[in-house]
Amino acid sequence: MSKQELQQKALDNGGVSYQESLEAEKLEPTIYERIGHDGLVELATSFYDKVFADKETAWFVNIFSSSTKQDAIENQYRFLIQTFGGPDLYRQKKGKYTRLAGRHANYNIGTQAAHRWLHHMAAAIEENEGLKSDDEAREKLIQYFTYTAHYLVAAMTYMRSDQLSGGTTVDPGRVW
């Protein structure tokens, strides 16, 4: 499946196009400039606090069982800072390419997990002190994350074992 076909599937499932998702990365001033390093660390921390406290859906928390909460927070804030206008912290730790689909491929993520992930991220965005008065940044972040979550779901169907970079095996028995 081509990248354009995956982008179309993400649009069909999430209602946000690839071009719309890029708007968060192109904001001026950048999200990094708007809420700073600490604001993006706060966003990642709040998100993972919600994920690891999720008693409603144990299956969802189990997706993250291969990582400690602190490692998950650090990986995410490094990614967010780099993606939204800050220094390349993620690249310093993980290498030249983000390979988001490859890094998540061993988790066999489905639509239900994408929706739960977005539920927690939307709540973290709404609670973020730096974003509370910035409607534009909140809207663009929701667009970015909605597209990305649904792109990952679409990509999971077409990943080959040689494309995994977050692990070495796919667990075919569990689809979240």
Z-matrix of the N, CA and C atoms (Angstrom, degrees):
N
C 1 1.453
C 2 1.532 1 107.94
N 3 1.301 2 116.29 1 136.51
C 4 1.457 3 120.95 2 -178.73
C 5 1.528 4 110.88 3 -76.93
N 6 1.310 5 114.94 4 162.10
C 7 1.464 6 120.13 5 177.03
C 8 1.527 7 110.76 6 -60.25
N 9 1.325 8 117.14 7 -37.70
C 10 1.461 9 120.97 8 178.60
C 11 1.533 10 111.35 9 -64.29
N 12 1.316 11 116.65 10 -37.65
C 13 1.465 12 119.93 11 177.37
C 14 1.529 13 111.18 12 -67.91
N 15 1.328 14 116.74 13 -38.32
C 16 1.469 15 120.21 14 175.82
C 17 1.530 16 110.16 15 -64.81
N 18 1.325 17 116.29 16 -41.10
C 19 1.464 18 120.22 17 177.75
C 20 1.529 19 110.74 18 -62.06
N 21 1.311 20 116.80 19 -39.00
C 22 1.465 21 120.48 20 178.72
C 23 1.526 22 110.81 21 -66.64
N 24 1.333 23 117.40 22 -40.62
C 25 1.468 24 120.79 23 177.25
C 26 1.529 25 110.40 24 -62.73
N 27 1.325 26 116.54 25 -40.83
C 28 1.468 27 119.99 26 178.08
C 29 1.524 28 110.13 27 -62.89
N 30 1.316 29 116.97 28 -42.12
C 31 1.467 30 121.29 29 176.67
C 32 1.531 31 110.59 30 -62.79
N 33 1.311 32 116.96 31 -46.63
C 34 1.467 33 120.98 32 -179.01
C 35 1.530 34 111.44 33 -60.15
N 36 1.324 35 116.48 34 -39.71
C 37 1.463 36 120.55 35 -175.98
C 38 1.524 37 113.89 36 -86.09
N 39 1.319 38 117.50 37 -30.56
C 40 1.462 39 120.06 38 -175.31
C 41 1.515 40 115.23 39 -110.50
N 42 1.336 41 117.10 40 -16.31
C 43 1.453 42 120.68 41 178.76
C 44 1.518 43 114.49 42 79.58
N 45 1.333 44 117.32 43 10.26
C 46 1.467 45 121.64 44 179.51
C 47 1.528 46 107.66 45 -125.48
N 48 1.324 47 116.31 46 131.15
C 49 1.461 48 120.82 47 179.67
C 50 1.532 49 110.74 48 -82.47
N 51 1.321 50 114.16 49 164.34
C 52 1.460 51 120.09 50 175.48
C 53 1.523 52 110.27 51 -57.58
N 54 1.332 53 116.71 52 -46.25
C 55 1.471 54 120.61 53 -179.22
C 56 1.529 55 111.26 54 -60.72
N 57 1.319 56 116.95 55 -41.42
C 58 1.470 57 120.16 56 177.67
C 59 1.521 58 111.04 57 -64.24
N 60 1.331 59 116.82 58 -36.64
C 61 1.468 60 119.90 59 -179.43
C 62 1.527 61 111.52 60 -65.02
N 63 1.324 62 116.67 61 -31.39
C 64 1.466 63 120.96 62 -178.48
C 65 1.534 64 112.89 63 -71.73
N 66 1.317 65 117.14 64 -16.95
C 67 1.468 66 120.02 65 -177.68
C 68 1.529 67 112.07 66 -59.68
N 69 1.321 68 117.71 67 -32.06
C 70 1.472 69 120.54 68 178.73
C 71 1.526 70 111.04 69 -65.33
N 72 1.320 71 116.64 70 -34.41
C 73 1.463 72 120.86 71 -179.35
C 74 1.523 73 112.43 72 -77.82
N 75 1.334 74 116.83 73 -16.92
C 76 1.462 75 121.40 74 -174.78
C 77 1.525 76 113.49 75 -106.42
N 78 1.322 77 117.71 76 3.65
C 79 1.474 78 119.56 77 -179.50
C 80 1.520 79 111.04 78 -59.53
N 81 1.320 80 115.55 79 144.76
C 82 1.467 81 122.23 80 174.18
C 83 1.513 82 108.06 81 -127.48
N 84 1.298 83 120.63 82 123.26
C 85 1.459 84 124.42 83 -8.89
C 86 1.526 85 110.71 84 -63.23
N 87 1.337 86 115.61 85 160.42
C 88 1.461 87 120.67 86 -176.87
C 89 1.530 88 110.27 87 -66.76
N 90 1.309 89 115.05 88 163.36
C 91 1.467 90 119.44 89 175.85
C 92 1.523 91 109.40 90 -60.92
N 93 1.320 92 117.04 91 -38.13
C 94 1.462 93 120.55 92 177.44
C 95 1.529 94 110.31 93 -60.27
N 96 1.323 95 116.93 94 -43.32
C 97 1.470 96 120.10 95 178.79
C 98 1.531 97 111.46 96 -68.70
N 99 1.309 98 117.23 97 -31.98
C 100 1.464 99 121.36 98 -178.57
C 101 1.521 100 112.71 99 -72.10
N 102 1.337 101 116.80 100 -45.39
C 103 1.478 102 117.91 101 -174.74
C 104 1.521 103 113.39 102 -117.07
N 105 1.326 104 116.04 103 -9.04
C 106 1.453 105 120.51 104 173.89
C 107 1.519 106 114.80 105 76.33
N 108 1.311 107 112.96 106 174.78
C 109 1.466 108 122.66 107 178.42
C 110 1.530 109 109.75 108 -55.68
N 111 1.323 110 115.72 109 -50.23
C 112 1.463 111 119.80 110 -176.53
C 113 1.528 112 112.18 111 -64.76
N 114 1.323 113 117.32 112 -33.88
C 115 1.459 114 120.50 113 178.44
C 116 1.517 115 112.00 114 -66.22
N 117 1.336 116 117.08 115 -36.73
C 118 1.465 117 120.12 116 177.93
C 119 1.524 118 111.33 117 -75.52
N 120 1.333 119 117.50 118 -34.13
C 121 1.470 120 120.26 119 172.91
C 122 1.528 121 108.99 120 -63.69
N 123 1.334 122 116.94 121 -42.24
C 124 1.471 123 121.28 122 177.16
C 125 1.526 124 111.07 123 -59.62
N 126 1.338 125 117.56 124 -41.65
C 127 1.462 126 121.45 125 179.73
C 128 1.534 127 110.55 126 -62.41
N 129 1.324 128 117.18 127 -47.91
C 130 1.465 129 120.93 128 179.85
C 131 1.527 130 111.05 129 -64.08
N 132 1.320 131 116.78 130 -41.44
C 133 1.464 132 120.80 131 -179.68
C 134 1.519 133 110.92 132 -65.08
N 135 1.315 134 116.97 133 -46.07
C 136 1.456 135 121.08 134 179.20
C 137 1.528 136 110.64 135 -61.61
N 138 1.324 137 116.76 136 -43.46
C 139 1.459 138 120.79 137 178.58
C 140 1.529 139 110.68 138 -58.16
N 141 1.323 140 117.09 139 -52.10
C 142 1.465 141 119.15 140 -176.73
C 143 1.524 142 112.80 141 -72.54
N 144 1.315 143 118.09 142 -26.73
C 145 1.474 144 119.14 143 170.78
C 146 1.527 145 109.16 144 -58.88
N 147 1.311 146 116.82 145 -42.71
C 148 1.465 147 121.87 146 179.87
C 149 1.532 148 111.19 147 -67.95
N 150 1.312 149 116.15 148 -44.18
C 151 1.465 150 120.40 149 -179.64
C 152 1.527 151 110.70 150 -60.07
N 153 1.321 152 116.72 151 -51.60
C 154 1.462 153 120.08 152 -174.56
C 155 1.526 154 112.81 153 -74.03
N 156 1.323 155 117.47 154 -14.77
C 157 1.470 156 121.26 155 175.98
C 158 1.526 157 112.21 156 -96.89
N 159 1.318 158 117.13 157 1.18
C 160 1.467 159 121.69 158 -175.56
C 161 1.533 160 110.01 159 -70.76
N 162 1.313 161 116.19 160 99.15
C 163 1.472 162 121.94 161 179.13
C 164 1.521 163 111.65 162 -90.28
N 165 1.334 164 115.59 163 -14.55
C 166 1.459 165 121.96 164 -177.88
C 167 1.522 166 111.90 165 -70.70
N 168 1.307 167 116.17 166 -35.28
C 169 1.464 168 120.74 167 -174.56
C 170 1.528 169 109.63 168 -133.81
N 171 1.324 170 116.08 169 82.49
C 172 1.468 171 120.98 170 -178.55
C 173 1.525 172 111.35 171 -58.07
N 174 1.328 173 117.44 172 -34.87
C 175 1.460 174 120.92 173 179.04
C 176 1.522 175 111.08 174 -57.64
N 177 1.342 176 116.16 175 -34.78
C 178 1.459 177 119.81 176 -178.63
C 179 1.529 178 110.50 177 -70.64
N 180 1.303 179 117.25 178 -46.19
C 181 1.473 180 121.22 179 179.24
C 182 1.525 181 109.75 180 -60.25
N 183 1.318 182 117.29 181 -35.60
C 184 1.464 183 120.83 182 -179.40
C 185 1.525 184 113.05 183 -62.31
N 186 1.309 185 117.68 184 -24.26
C 187 1.465 186 120.52 185 176.41
C 188 1.524 187 110.32 186 -58.37
N 189 1.330 188 116.14 187 -31.91
C 190 1.461 189 121.47 188 -174.49
C 191 1.527 190 112.89 189 -96.23
N 192 1.322 191 117.39 190 9.32
C 193 1.465 192 121.08 191 -173.13
C 194 1.529 193 113.93 192 -67.81
N 195 1.320 194 118.20 193 -17.09
C 196 1.468 195 119.94 194 179.95
C 197 1.529 196 112.07 195 -83.30
N 198 1.317 197 117.04 196 1.07
C 199 1.457 198 121.56 197 -177.43
C 200 1.521 199 109.67 198 -132.71
N 201 1.324 200 115.98 199 148.82
C 202 1.454 201 118.16 200 171.63
C 203 1.524 202 108.11 201 -78.35
N 204 1.300 203 116.10 202 157.46
C 205 1.461 204 120.06 203 178.69
C 206 1.532 205 110.16 204 -58.52
N 207 1.325 206 117.00 205 -43.42
C 208 1.468 207 119.87 206 -178.47
C 209 1.525 208 111.75 207 -64.23
N 210 1.329 209 117.51 208 -40.45
C 211 1.473 210 120.13 209 177.38
C 212 1.524 211 111.03 210 -64.17
N 213 1.333 212 116.29 211 -41.15
C 214 1.464 213 120.39 212 179.13
C 215 1.524 214 110.47 213 -62.78
N 216 1.324 215 116.45 214 -44.49
C 217 1.472 216 120.80 215 178.21
C 218 1.524 217 110.18 216 -60.18
N 219 1.328 218 116.27 217 -47.16
C 220 1.464 219 119.62 218 -177.26
C 221 1.527 220 111.46 219 -63.33
N 222 1.321 221 117.54 220 -45.02
C 223 1.465 222 119.74 221 179.29
C 224 1.524 223 110.69 222 -61.21
N 225 1.332 224 116.01 223 -42.66
C 226 1.454 225 118.18 224 -178.15
C 227 1.520 226 112.18 225 -68.96
N 228 1.340 227 118.17 226 -45.78
C 229 1.468 228 116.42 227 -178.36
C 230 1.516 229 111.41 228 -66.52
N 231 1.325 230 118.55 229 -33.24
C 232 1.466 231 120.16 230 175.37
C 233 1.533 232 109.98 231 -61.98
N 234 1.324 233 116.52 232 -43.73
C 235 1.456 234 121.33 233 178.51
C 236 1.528 235 110.76 234 -63.74
N 237 1.328 236 117.54 235 -47.11
C 238 1.466 237 121.61 236 -178.28
C 239 1.524 238 111.16 237 -62.33
N 240 1.304 239 116.47 238 -44.81
C 241 1.468 240 120.37 239 -179.67
C 242 1.523 241 110.43 240 -60.80
N 243 1.325 242 117.40 241 -46.39
C 244 1.465 243 121.03 242 179.88
C 245 1.520 244 110.97 243 -66.23
N 246 1.313 245 117.75 244 -43.81
C 247 1.464 246 121.88 245 -175.40
C 248 1.518 247 112.32 246 -67.36
N 249 1.319 248 116.52 247 -34.96
C 250 1.463 249 119.80 248 -172.10
C 251 1.524 250 113.91 249 -107.36
N 252 1.339 251 116.35 250 32.42
C 253 1.449 252 120.44 251 166.32
C 254 1.510 253 117.76 252 106.28
N 255 1.317 254 118.32 253 3.06
C 256 1.459 255 120.84 254 -179.98
C 257 1.518 256 112.01 255 -98.41
N 258 1.323 257 115.99 256 -169.46
C 259 1.462 258 120.23 257 179.77
C 260 1.532 259 111.99 258 -65.45
N 261 1.321 260 116.16 259 161.36
C 262 1.466 261 121.40 260 -174.11
C 263 1.533 262 112.29 261 -82.46
N 264 1.313 263 116.73 262 59.94
C 265 1.460 264 122.38 263 -178.29
C 266 1.529 265 112.83 264 -65.01
N 267 1.306 266 116.73 265 -37.04
C 268 1.468 267 120.39 266 -179.36
C 269 1.527 268 109.87 267 -66.51
N 270 1.294 269 115.96 268 -45.85
C 271 1.470 270 121.19 269 179.26
C 272 1.528 271 110.52 270 -59.83
N 273 1.324 272 117.29 271 -39.19
C 274 1.462 273 120.87 272 179.53
C 275 1.521 274 111.85 273 -60.44
N 276 1.321 275 116.59 274 -33.41
C 277 1.463 276 120.49 275 -178.79
C 278 1.521 277 113.05 276 -92.21
N 279 1.335 278 117.69 277 -40.25
C 280 1.460 279 121.36 278 -169.99
C 281 1.526 280 114.81 279 -106.70
N 282 1.323 281 118.02 280 -12.69
C 283 1.454 282 119.55 281 -179.47
C 284 1.513 283 112.42 282 110.34
N 285 1.324 284 114.83 283 -179.21
C 286 1.461 285 122.46 284 -169.53
C 287 1.530 286 113.96 285 -60.56
N 288 1.328 287 117.94 286 -39.42
C 289 1.461 288 120.92 287 -173.39
C 290 1.526 289 110.78 288 -109.36
N 291 1.332 290 115.70 289 141.26
C 292 1.457 291 118.70 290 178.70
C 293 1.520 292 111.10 291 -73.01
N 294 1.329 293 118.25 292 -36.18
C 295 1.470 294 123.21 293 178.07
C 296 1.523 295 111.59 294 42.32
N 297 1.303 296 115.91 295 52.80
C 298 1.454 297 121.61 296 -175.20
C 299 1.529 298 112.45 297 -56.28
N 300 1.320 299 117.16 298 -45.29
C 301 1.474 300 119.48 299 179.55
C 302 1.531 301 110.19 300 -64.94
N 303 1.306 302 117.73 301 -43.21
C 304 1.465 303 120.55 302 179.43
C 305 1.513 304 113.01 303 -64.25
N 306 1.313 305 116.69 304 -37.84
C 307 1.462 306 120.33 305 -179.89
C 308 1.528 307 112.58 306 -70.48
N 309 1.319 308 117.32 307 -21.08
C 310 1.464 309 121.14 308 -179.48
C 311 1.531 310 112.82 309 -104.63
N 312 1.320 311 116.98 310 -4.09
C 313 1.467 312 120.34 311 -171.95
C 314 1.527 313 113.33 312 -62.64
N 315 1.301 314 117.93 313 -32.04
C 316 1.461 315 118.56 314 -177.62
C 317 1.533 316 112.76 315 -74.11
N 318 1.322 317 118.17 316 -1.82
C 319 1.456 318 121.10 317 179.80
C 320 1.526 319 113.15 318 -97.45
N 321 1.318 320 119.11 319 -9.31
C 322 1.459 321 122.87 320 176.25
C 323 1.535 322 111.18 321 50.35
N 324 1.301 323 116.24 322 55.54
C 325 1.465 324 124.12 323 -173.90
C 326 1.527 325 110.61 324 -76.86
N 327 1.319 326 116.22 325 135.09
C 328 1.457 327 121.87 326 177.97
C 329 1.519 328 111.49 327 -115.14
N 330 1.311 329 115.61 328 -177.53
C 331 1.466 330 122.37 329 -176.35
C 332 1.522 331 112.39 330 -60.10
N 333 1.326 332 117.24 331 -40.23
C 334 1.467 333 120.75 332 -179.90
C 335 1.536 334 110.34 333 -59.62
N 336 1.312 335 117.43 334 -42.28
C 337 1.467 336 121.25 335 178.80
C 338 1.531 337 110.76 336 -67.65
N 339 1.320 338 117.09 337 -38.79
C 340 1.468 339 120.04 338 178.08
C 341 1.527 340 110.16 339 -60.02
N 342 1.329 341 116.08 340 -43.74
C 343 1.469 342 119.65 341 179.26
C 344 1.524 343 111.74 342 -64.49
N 345 1.329 344 117.14 343 -40.51
C 346 1.476 345 119.77 344 179.71
C 347 1.528 346 110.06 345 -68.29
N 348 1.327 347 117.25 346 -40.88
C 349 1.460 348 121.86 347 177.57
C 350 1.532 349 109.57 348 -58.73
N 351 1.331 350 115.67 349 -46.97
C 352 1.467 351 120.56 350 -179.65
C 353 1.525 352 111.74 351 -65.01
N 354 1.314 353 117.77 352 -34.89
C 355 1.466 354 121.89 353 176.32
C 356 1.530 355 110.07 354 -57.80
N 357 1.320 356 116.70 355 -48.92
C 358 1.467 357 120.97 356 -179.27
C 359 1.529 358 111.89 357 -69.29
N 360 1.344 359 116.90 358 -39.21
C 361 1.467 360 118.84 359 -179.85
C 362 1.518 361 110.79 360 -68.19
N 363 1.320 362 118.21 361 -40.58
C 364 1.472 363 120.54 362 178.30
C 365 1.527 364 110.48 363 -60.43
N 366 1.330 365 116.81 364 -41.37
C 367 1.470 366 120.40 365 178.29
C 368 1.529 367 110.51 366 -64.95
N 369 1.322 368 117.43 367 -41.24
C 370 1.469 369 120.93 368 178.89
C 371 1.527 370 110.83 369 -64.58
N 372 1.327 371 117.22 370 -39.15
C 373 1.469 372 121.42 371 178.17
C 374 1.527 373 109.71 372 -64.03
N 375 1.313 374 117.25 373 -45.60
C 376 1.472 375 121.23 374 -178.57
C 377 1.529 376 112.19 375 -63.36
N 378 1.318 377 117.25 376 -31.86
C 379 1.463 378 121.70 377 -178.33
C 380 1.528 379 113.43 378 -86.79
N 381 1.314 380 117.93 379 -13.10
C 382 1.462 381 121.62 380 -174.77
C 383 1.527 382 110.29 381 -67.78
N 384 1.314 383 116.27 382 122.13
C 385 1.473 384 121.79 383 -176.74
C 386 1.525 385 112.56 384 -56.41
N 387 1.313 386 117.58 385 -43.04
C 388 1.452 387 121.02 386 -178.18
C 389 1.513 388 114.31 387 -70.82
N 390 1.323 389 116.57 388 -19.91
C 391 1.468 390 120.75 389 -177.49
C 392 1.524 391 113.29 390 -100.17
N 393 1.323 392 117.50 391 -13.38
C 394 1.473 393 120.62 392 -173.51
C 395 1.524 394 113.07 393 -54.83
N 396 1.308 395 117.59 394 -37.11
C 397 1.464 396 120.18 395 -177.97
C 398 1.525 397 112.75 396 -104.32
N 399 1.312 398 116.96 397 15.51
C 400 1.467 399 121.33 398 -177.50
C 401 1.530 400 109.79 399 -119.89
N 402 1.338 401 115.54 400 80.82
C 403 1.468 402 120.81 401 -177.96
C 404 1.527 403 112.14 402 -57.78
N 405 1.321 404 116.28 403 -40.49
C 406 1.461 405 120.36 404 -177.73
C 407 1.529 406 111.01 405 -62.02
N 408 1.317 407 117.63 406 -48.47
C 409 1.463 408 120.92 407 -179.12
C 410 1.527 409 111.10 408 -64.47
N 411 1.326 410 117.73 409 -41.75
C 412 1.465 411 120.56 410 178.32
C 413 1.536 412 110.79 411 -60.45
N 414 1.326 413 116.09 412 -46.30
C 415 1.464 414 120.75 413 -179.98
C 416 1.525 415 111.42 414 -61.38
N 417 1.323 416 117.04 415 -45.01
C 418 1.466 417 120.74 416 -177.70
C 419 1.528 418 111.15 417 -68.86
N 420 1.330 419 117.36 418 -35.26
C 421 1.460 420 120.03 419 177.00
C 422 1.526 421 111.07 420 -66.14
N 423 1.323 422 116.86 421 -42.97
C 424 1.462 423 120.20 422 178.04
C 425 1.536 424 109.70 423 -61.22
N 426 1.328 425 117.04 424 -42.66
C 427 1.473 426 120.00 425 176.98
C 428 1.525 427 110.49 426 -59.84
N 429 1.322 428 116.59 427 -47.56
C 430 1.463 429 121.52 428 -178.41
C 431 1.525 430 110.52 429 -58.72
N 432 1.326 431 116.58 430 -50.89
C 433 1.458 432 120.38 431 -176.13
C 434 1.532 433 111.94 432 -68.95
N 435 1.325 434 117.54 433 -35.25
C 436 1.467 435 120.36 434 178.42
C 437 1.520 436 109.98 435 -63.88
N 438 1.315 437 116.95 436 -48.67
C 439 1.459 438 120.22 437 178.57
C 440 1.530 439 110.20 438 -60.57
N 441 1.326 440 116.52 439 -48.83
C 442 1.461 441 120.85 440 -174.90
C 443 1.524 442 111.36 441 -62.24
N 444 1.326 443 117.82 442 -43.30
C 445 1.469 444 120.81 443 179.09
C 446 1.525 445 110.75 444 -60.32
N 447 1.315 446 116.72 445 -43.67
C 448 1.464 447 119.57 446 -178.59
C 449 1.529 448 112.25 447 -76.10
N 450 1.315 449 117.67 448 -27.95
C 451 1.462 450 120.50 449 173.12
C 452 1.533 451 109.70 450 -64.85
N 453 1.336 452 116.30 451 -43.36
C 454 1.466 453 119.57 452 178.94
C 455 1.527 454 111.35 453 -61.23
N 456 1.318 455 116.79 454 -41.24
C 457 1.468 456 120.44 455 177.60
C 458 1.530 457 109.88 456 -60.89
N 459 1.321 458 117.12 457 -47.18
C 460 1.469 459 120.97 458 179.43
C 461 1.529 460 110.79 459 -61.87
N 462 1.322 461 116.67 460 -41.84
C 463 1.465 462 120.83 461 -177.26
C 464 1.527 463 111.88 462 -67.95
N 465 1.325 464 118.09 463 -30.47
C 466 1.466 465 121.21 464 -178.53
C 467 1.531 466 111.45 465 -56.54
N 468 1.306 467 117.04 466 -34.57
C 469 1.456 468 122.15 467 -177.75
C 470 1.527 469 111.69 468 -66.34
N 471 1.322 470 116.43 469 -25.37
C 472 1.454 471 119.86 470 -170.38
C 473 1.523 472 114.39 471 -117.13
N 474 1.333 473 117.48 472 6.76
C 475 1.466 474 119.77 473 179.82
C 476 1.521 475 110.38 474 -71.85
N 477 1.314 476 115.66 475 140.12
C 478 1.464 477 121.88 476 173.23
C 479 1.524 478 107.46 477 -100.60
N 480 1.309 479 117.16 478 157.35
C 481 1.468 480 120.90 479 -177.77
C 482 1.530 481 112.01 480 -60.09
N 483 1.341 482 117.91 481 -28.05
C 484 1.463 483 119.96 482 -179.98
C 485 1.535 484 112.21 483 -79.77
N 486 1.332 485 117.70 484 -2.33
C 487 1.456 486 121.28 485 179.02
C 488 1.529 487 112.55 486 -99.44
N 489 1.328 488 117.26 487 -3.41
C 490 1.457 489 120.18 488 -178.87
C 491 1.515 490 109.76 489 -71.95
N 492 1.322 491 116.55 490 134.75
C 493 1.457 492 119.02 491 174.45
C 494 1.521 493 111.29 492 -133.33
N 495 1.311 494 117.56 493 -2.43
C 496 1.456 495 121.30 494 176.68
C 497 1.510 496 111.19 495 -99.24
N 498 1.300 497 117.57 496 -7.07
C 499 1.445 498 123.71 497 -178.89
C 500 1.511 499 108.14 498 -178.53
N 501 1.292 500 116.70 499 -177.67
C 502 1.465 501 119.14 500 -174.81
C 503 1.511 502 112.76 501 -111.82
N 504 1.321 503 118.22 502 -7.61
C 505 1.457 504 118.95 503 179.97
C 506 1.518 505 109.97 504 -139.93
N 507 1.319 506 113.87 505 154.19
C 508 1.460 507 120.96 506 173.24
C 509 1.517 508 106.36 507 -102.52
N 510 1.312 509 117.53 508 135.67
C 511 1.449 510 121.52 509 175.53
C 512 1.523 511 107.60 510 -88.30
N 513 1.344 512 118.12 511 95.83
C 514 1.463 513 120.21 512 -174.47
C 515 1.526 514 113.03 513 -73.04
N 516 1.323 515 117.68 514 -13.81
C 517 1.451 516 121.22 515 -176.92
C 518 1.518 517 114.55 516 -79.54
N 519 1.300 518 117.68 517 -15.76
C 520 1.466 519 120.04 518 -177.07
C 521 1.521 520 109.53 519 -127.73
N 522 1.291 521 115.26 520 121.75
C 523 1.459 522 120.84 521 173.65
C 524 1.506 523 106.72 522 -121.15
N 525 1.301 524 116.29 523 119.57
C 526 1.468 525 120.66 524 -176.88
C 527 1.494 526 109.21 525 -94.71
